[in-house]
Amino acid sequence: MPRRPGLSVRLKLTLSYAGFLAVAGALLMGVVWAFLLRYVPDTSRGLLGISPNRYLLVHTFAPAAAVAMAFLLLFGLVGGWILAGRMLAPLTQITDAARTAGNGSLSHRIRMKGRQDEFRELSDAFDSMLEQLESHVDEQRRFAANASHELRTPLAISRTLLDVARKDPTQDRGELISRLQAVNTRAIDLTEALLLLSRSDRGNFVRESVDLSLVVEEAAETLLQLAERRGITLDVTGRATRTSGSAELLLRMVTNLVQNAIVHNLPDGGTVTVHTEAHGGTSVLRVENTGRRLPPELVSTLIEPFQRGTERVRTDEHPGVGLGLAIVHSIVRAHDGTLELAARPAGGLLVTVRLPGTP
């Protein structure tokens, strides 16, 4: 916003310092007058014939006092200017860093040296903000690049199918429609997932009391047929576990976790265990599944958008869009919770979600 020009902070501090010295000097002169000169007799004769009187002392003291006041004022201005400059030097560094960041360079860090004080605390907080902002911007850039690539793929497939159908009128129209429907379904699912991810990132939802155990039961009932088709045992345990948030988003979070556990499980004979519990004011949700062994370096990347853990064969449904765990992470973060992923030694994955509990 536009502002009228004003005095700099350094000049304000200088004038304040000089004014303080001037006031202190004036008070000192007043004390000298009040408690010394006023008791000097106003006479020109003493025991020895001559003695300093009030008139002589006043006329001798006044010029010296004026010189002293002028010196104090000048000393206050010069000293205040130097001291203010030294005191505000860290603020200048922070301002320069803010201008650099405003120009688009988020990799710059202040890294102010010295002992802890208010300016260094502000500097450390600013560096931490820049680090998080740079990480967030890089994540958004990667996400935008991946999203454009993922959306371009079904569109390119649709165009190829239509081109082939136009050049070959004898092609089976039923097969063409079926393949186009599968491609469009994938594009729609991807678009809906992107919208949901954007919504959960903003966190603009109405919070209400939600029982995670009921959400888990609803998600398990929805995915039970998928688990049965793949020969996977779905086991739900736990007790009432309440938290505060969006019931719709929490249901999507649990559904994504359970579906991910089913899809990345063993082809036959695998198990998925979902457990809820309240512990020390925290609502805990654990989703554990059997499956192939996951390298530790892969586990930490699973929450990145469009990352897929293992190759999977899905004959009865279209491939996933690679946003399942990314959406889970975004929903958990929007609900002020934490998400932990750990590879099971025997194979598979253990996902632990911790959310703030409510009575």
Contacts in CASP RR format, 6 or more apart in sequence:
PFRMAT RR
TARGET T0000
AUTHOR 0000-0000-0000
METHOD contacts of the structure
MODEL  1
MPRRPGLSVRLKLTLSYAGFLAVAGALLMGVVWAFLLRYVPDTSRGLLGI
SPNRYLLVHTFAPAAAVAMAFLLLFGLVGGWILAGRMLAPLTQITDAART
AGNGSLSHRIRMKGRQDEFRELSDAFDSMLEQLESHVDEQRRFAANASHE
LRTPLAISRTLLDVARKDPTQDRGELISRLQAVNTRAIDLTEALLLLSRS
DRGNFVRESVDLSLVVEEAAETLLQLAERRGITLDVTGRATRTSGSAELL
LRMVTNLVQNAIVHNLPDGGTVTVHTEAHGGTSVLRVENTGRRLPPELVS
TLIEPFQRGTERVRTDEHPGVGLGLAIVHSIVRAHDGTLELAARPAGGLL
VTVRLPGTP
7 15 0 8 1.000
9 84 0 8 1.000
9 88 0 8 1.000
9 91 0 8 1.000
10 81 0 8 1.000
10 84 0 8 1.000
10 85 0 8 1.000
10 88 0 8 1.000
11 84 0 8 1.000
13 80 0 8 1.000
13 83 0 8 1.000
13 84 0 8 1.000
13 87 0 8 1.000
13 88 0 8 1.000
14 76 0 8 1.000
14 77 0 8 1.000
14 79 0 8 1.000
14 80 0 8 1.000
14 81 0 8 1.000
14 84 0 8 1.000
15 77 0 8 1.000
17 76 0 8 1.000
17 79 0 8 1.000
17 80 0 8 1.000
17 83 0 8 1.000
17 84 0 8 1.000
18 73 0 8 1.000
18 76 0 8 1.000
18 77 0 8 1.000
18 80 0 8 1.000
19 73 0 8 1.000
19 76 0 8 1.000
21 72 0 8 1.000
21 73 0 8 1.000
21 75 0 8 1.000
21 76 0 8 1.000
22 69 0 8 1.000
22 72 0 8 1.000
22 73 0 8 1.000
24 72 0 8 1.000
25 68 0 8 1.000
25 69 0 8 1.000
25 72 0 8 1.000
26 69 0 8 1.000
29 65 0 8 1.000
29 69 0 8 1.000
32 61 0 8 1.000
32 65 0 8 1.000
37 54 0 8 1.000
37 57 0 8 1.000
37 58 0 8 1.000
37 61 0 8 1.000
38 54 0 8 1.000
40 52 0 8 1.000
40 53 0 8 1.000
40 54 0 8 1.000
40 57 0 8 1.000
41 51 0 8 1.000
41 53 0 8 1.000
41 54 0 8 1.000
42 53 0 8 1.000
42 54 0 8 1.000
42 55 0 8 1.000
43 51 0 8 1.000
43 53 0 8 1.000
44 50 0 8 1.000
44 51 0 8 1.000
44 53 0 8 1.000
45 51 0 8 1.000
90 112 0 8 1.000
90 119 0 8 1.000
90 120 0 8 1.000
90 123 0 8 1.000
91 119 0 8 1.000
93 110 0 8 1.000
93 112 0 8 1.000
93 123 0 8 1.000
94 110 0 8 1.000
94 119 0 8 1.000
94 122 0 8 1.000
94 123 0 8 1.000
94 126 0 8 1.000
97 108 0 8 1.000
97 109 0 8 1.000
97 110 0 8 1.000
97 126 0 8 1.000
97 130 0 8 1.000
98 126 0 8 1.000
100 108 0 8 1.000
101 108 0 8 1.000
101 130 0 8 1.000
101 133 0 8 1.000
106 130 0 8 1.000
106 133 0 8 1.000
106 134 0 8 1.000
106 137 0 8 1.000
107 134 0 8 1.000
108 130 0 8 1.000
109 127 0 8 1.000
109 130 0 8 1.000
109 131 0 8 1.000
110 123 0 8 1.000
110 126 0 8 1.000
110 127 0 8 1.000
111 123 0 8 1.000
111 127 0 8 1.000
112 119 0 8 1.000
112 120 0 8 1.000
112 123 0 8 1.000
112 124 0 8 1.000
114 120 0 8 1.000
142 304 0 8 1.000
142 305 0 8 1.000
143 305 0 8 1.000
146 305 0 8 1.000
146 306 0 8 1.000
147 190 0 8 1.000
147 194 0 8 1.000
147 305 0 8 1.000
147 306 0 8 1.000
149 306 0 8 1.000
150 190 0 8 1.000
150 306 0 8 1.000
150 321 0 8 1.000
151 187 0 8 1.000
151 190 0 8 1.000
151 191 0 8 1.000
154 183 0 8 1.000
154 184 0 8 1.000
154 186 0 8 1.000
154 187 0 8 1.000
154 190 0 8 1.000
155 187 0 8 1.000
157 183 0 8 1.000
158 180 0 8 1.000
158 183 0 8 1.000
158 184 0 8 1.000
161 176 0 8 1.000
161 179 0 8 1.000
161 180 0 8 1.000
161 183 0 8 1.000
162 180 0 8 1.000
164 171 0 8 1.000
165 171 0 8 1.000
165 173 0 8 1.000
165 176 0 8 1.000
182 318 0 8 1.000
185 318 0 8 1.000
186 318 0 8 1.000
186 319 0 8 1.000
186 320 0 8 1.000
186 321 0 8 1.000
189 318 0 8 1.000
189 320 0 8 1.000
189 321 0 8 1.000
190 321 0 8 1.000
190 323 0 8 1.000
193 321 0 8 1.000
193 322 0 8 1.000
193 323 0 8 1.000
193 324 0 8 1.000
193 327 0 8 1.000
194 323 0 8 1.000
196 249 0 8 1.000
196 252 0 8 1.000
196 327 0 8 1.000
197 305 0 8 1.000
197 323 0 8 1.000
197 326 0 8 1.000
197 327 0 8 1.000
197 330 0 8 1.000
199 205 0 8 1.000
199 249 0 8 1.000
200 249 0 8 1.000
200 327 0 8 1.000
200 330 0 8 1.000
200 331 0 8 1.000
200 333 0 8 1.000
200 334 0 8 1.000
201 330 0 8 1.000
201 334 0 8 1.000
202 334 0 8 1.000
203 334 0 8 1.000
205 245 0 8 1.000
205 246 0 8 1.000
205 248 0 8 1.000
205 249 0 8 1.000
205 334 0 8 1.000
206 246 0 8 1.000
207 244 0 8 1.000
207 245 0 8 1.000
207 246 0 8 1.000
208 244 0 8 1.000
208 245 0 8 1.000
208 246 0 8 1.000
208 247 0 8 1.000
209 242 0 8 1.000
209 243 0 8 1.000
209 244 0 8 1.000
209 245 0 8 1.000
209 358 0 8 1.000
210 242 0 8 1.000
210 243 0 8 1.000
210 244 0 8 1.000
210 245 0 8 1.000
210 246 0 8 1.000
210 247 0 8 1.000
210 250 0 8 1.000
211 240 0 8 1.000
211 241 0 8 1.000
211 242 0 8 1.000
212 241 0 8 1.000
212 242 0 8 1.000
212 243 0 8 1.000
212 250 0 8 1.000
212 254 0 8 1.000
212 276 0 8 1.000
212 283 0 8 1.000
212 285 0 8 1.000
212 355 0 8 1.000
213 238 0 8 1.000
213 239 0 8 1.000
213 240 0 8 1.000
213 241 0 8 1.000
213 276 0 8 1.000
215 247 0 8 1.000
215 250 0 8 1.000
215 251 0 8 1.000
215 254 0 8 1.000
216 236 0 8 1.000
216 254 0 8 1.000
216 258 0 8 1.000
216 274 0 8 1.000
216 276 0 8 1.000
216 285 0 8 1.000
217 236 0 8 1.000
218 251 0 8 1.000
219 251 0 8 1.000
219 254 0 8 1.000
219 255 0 8 1.000
219 258 0 8 1.000
220 234 0 8 1.000
220 236 0 8 1.000
220 258 0 8 1.000
220 274 0 8 1.000
222 255 0 8 1.000
223 234 0 8 1.000
223 255 0 8 1.000
223 258 0 8 1.000
223 259 0 8 1.000
223 262 0 8 1.000
224 234 0 8 1.000
226 259 0 8 1.000
226 262 0 8 1.000
226 317 0 8 1.000
227 233 0 8 1.000
227 234 0 8 1.000
227 262 0 8 1.000
227 272 0 8 1.000
229 316 0 8 1.000
230 262 0 8 1.000
230 265 0 8 1.000
230 267 0 8 1.000
230 268 0 8 1.000
231 267 0 8 1.000
231 268 0 8 1.000
231 269 0 8 1.000
231 270 0 8 1.000
232 262 0 8 1.000
232 265 0 8 1.000
232 266 0 8 1.000
232 269 0 8 1.000
232 270 0 8 1.000
232 271 0 8 1.000
232 272 0 8 1.000
233 269 0 8 1.000
233 270 0 8 1.000
233 271 0 8 1.000
233 272 0 8 1.000
234 258 0 8 1.000
234 262 0 8 1.000
234 271 0 8 1.000
234 272 0 8 1.000
234 274 0 8 1.000
235 271 0 8 1.000
235 272 0 8 1.000
235 273 0 8 1.000
235 274 0 8 1.000
236 274 0 8 1.000
236 275 0 8 1.000
237 273 0 8 1.000
237 274 0 8 1.000
237 275 0 8 1.000
237 276 0 8 1.000
238 275 0 8 1.000
238 276 0 8 1.000
238 277 0 8 1.000
239 276 0 8 1.000
239 277 0 8 1.000
239 278 0 8 1.000
240 278 0 8 1.000
241 276 0 8 1.000
241 277 0 8 1.000
241 278 0 8 1.000
241 283 0 8 1.000
241 284 0 8 1.000
241 285 0 8 1.000
241 357 0 8 1.000
242 278 0 8 1.000
242 283 0 8 1.000
242 357 0 8 1.000
242 358 0 8 1.000
242 359 0 8 1.000
243 250 0 8 1.000
243 283 0 8 1.000
243 335 0 8 1.000
243 355 0 8 1.000
243 356 0 8 1.000
243 357 0 8 1.000
243 358 0 8 1.000
244 335 0 8 1.000
244 356 0 8 1.000
244 357 0 8 1.000
244 358 0 8 1.000
245 335 0 8 1.000
246 335 0 8 1.000
249 331 0 8 1.000
249 334 0 8 1.000
249 335 0 8 1.000
250 331 0 8 1.000
250 335 0 8 1.000
252 327 0 8 1.000
252 331 0 8 1.000
253 327 0 8 1.000
253 328 0 8 1.000
253 331 0 8 1.000
253 332 0 8 1.000
253 353 0 8 1.000
254 274 0 8 1.000
254 285 0 8 1.000
254 287 0 8 1.000
256 324 0 8 1.000
256 325 0 8 1.000
256 327 0 8 1.000
256 328 0 8 1.000
257 274 0 8 1.000
257 285 0 8 1.000
257 287 0 8 1.000
257 325 0 8 1.000
257 328 0 8 1.000
257 351 0 8 1.000
257 353 0 8 1.000
258 272 0 8 1.000
258 274 0 8 1.000
258 287 0 8 1.000
260 324 0 8 1.000
260 325 0 8 1.000
261 272 0 8 1.000
261 287 0 8 1.000
261 288 0 8 1.000
261 289 0 8 1.000
261 349 0 8 1.000
261 351 0 8 1.000
262 272 0 8 1.000
262 289 0 8 1.000
263 312 0 8 1.000
263 314 0 8 1.000
263 320 0 8 1.000
264 289 0 8 1.000
264 291 0 8 1.000
264 292 0 8 1.000
264 309 0 8 1.000
264 310 0 8 1.000
264 312 0 8 1.000
264 348 0 8 1.000
264 349 0 8 1.000
265 271 0 8 1.000
265 272 0 8 1.000
265 289 0 8 1.000
265 290 0 8 1.000
265 291 0 8 1.000
265 348 0 8 1.000
266 290 0 8 1.000
266 291 0 8 1.000
266 292 0 8 1.000
267 313 0 8 1.000
269 290 0 8 1.000
270 289 0 8 1.000
270 290 0 8 1.000
270 291 0 8 1.000
271 289 0 8 1.000
271 290 0 8 1.000
272 287 0 8 1.000
272 288 0 8 1.000
272 289 0 8 1.000
272 290 0 8 1.000
273 286 0 8 1.000
273 287 0 8 1.000
273 288 0 8 1.000
273 289 0 8 1.000
274 285 0 8 1.000
274 286 0 8 1.000
274 287 0 8 1.000
274 288 0 8 1.000
275 285 0 8 1.000
275 286 0 8 1.000
275 288 0 8 1.000
276 283 0 8 1.000
276 284 0 8 1.000
276 285 0 8 1.000
276 286 0 8 1.000
277 283 0 8 1.000
277 284 0 8 1.000
278 284 0 8 1.000
278 357 0 8 1.000
281 356 0 8 1.000
281 357 0 8 1.000
282 354 0 8 1.000
282 355 0 8 1.000
282 356 0 8 1.000
282 357 0 8 1.000
283 354 0 8 1.000
283 355 0 8 1.000
283 356 0 8 1.000
283 357 0 8 1.000
283 358 0 8 1.000
284 352 0 8 1.000
284 353 0 8 1.000
284 354 0 8 1.000
284 355 0 8 1.000
285 352 0 8 1.000
285 353 0 8 1.000
285 354 0 8 1.000
285 355 0 8 1.000
286 350 0 8 1.000
286 351 0 8 1.000
286 352 0 8 1.000
286 353 0 8 1.000
287 350 0 8 1.000
287 351 0 8 1.000
287 353 0 8 1.000
288 344 0 8 1.000
288 349 0 8 1.000
288 350 0 8 1.000
288 351 0 8 1.000
289 348 0 8 1.000
289 349 0 8 1.000
290 344 0 8 1.000
290 346 0 8 1.000
290 347 0 8 1.000
290 348 0 8 1.000
291 344 0 8 1.000
291 347 0 8 1.000
291 348 0 8 1.000
291 349 0 8 1.000
292 310 0 8 1.000
292 347 0 8 1.000
292 348 0 8 1.000
293 343 0 8 1.000
293 346 0 8 1.000
293 347 0 8 1.000
293 348 0 8 1.000
294 309 0 8 1.000
294 310 0 8 1.000
294 343 0 8 1.000
294 347 0 8 1.000
294 348 0 8 1.000
294 349 0 8 1.000
295 343 0 8 1.000
296 343 0 8 1.000
298 309 0 8 1.000
299 341 0 8 1.000
299 342 0 8 1.000
299 343 0 8 1.000
299 349 0 8 1.000
300 341 0 8 1.000
301 307 0 8 1.000
302 309 0 8 1.000
302 325 0 8 1.000
302 341 0 8 1.000
302 349 0 8 1.000
303 325 0 8 1.000
303 326 0 8 1.000
303 328 0 8 1.000
303 329 0 8 1.000
303 339 0 8 1.000
303 341 0 8 1.000
304 326 0 8 1.000
305 322 0 8 1.000
305 323 0 8 1.000
305 326 0 8 1.000
306 321 0 8 1.000
306 322 0 8 1.000
306 323 0 8 1.000
306 326 0 8 1.000
307 322 0 8 1.000
307 325 0 8 1.000
307 326 0 8 1.000
308 320 0 8 1.000
308 322 0 8 1.000
312 319 0 8 1.000
314 320 0 8 1.000
325 341 0 8 1.000
328 339 0 8 1.000
328 351 0 8 1.000
328 353 0 8 1.000
329 339 0 8 1.000
332 338 0 8 1.000
332 339 0 8 1.000
332 353 0 8 1.000
332 355 0 8 1.000
333 339 0 8 1.000
335 355 0 8 1.000
335 356 0 8 1.000
336 355 0 8 1.000
336 356 0 8 1.000
337 353 0 8 1.000
337 354 0 8 1.000
337 355 0 8 1.000
337 356 0 8 1.000
338 353 0 8 1.000
338 354 0 8 1.000
339 351 0 8 1.000
339 352 0 8 1.000
339 353 0 8 1.000
340 351 0 8 1.000
340 352 0 8 1.000
340 353 0 8 1.000
340 354 0 8 1.000
341 349 0 8 1.000
341 350 0 8 1.000
341 351 0 8 1.000
342 349 0 8 1.000
342 350 0 8 1.000
342 352 0 8 1.000
343 349 0 8 1.000
343 350 0 8 1.000
344 350 0 8 1.000
END
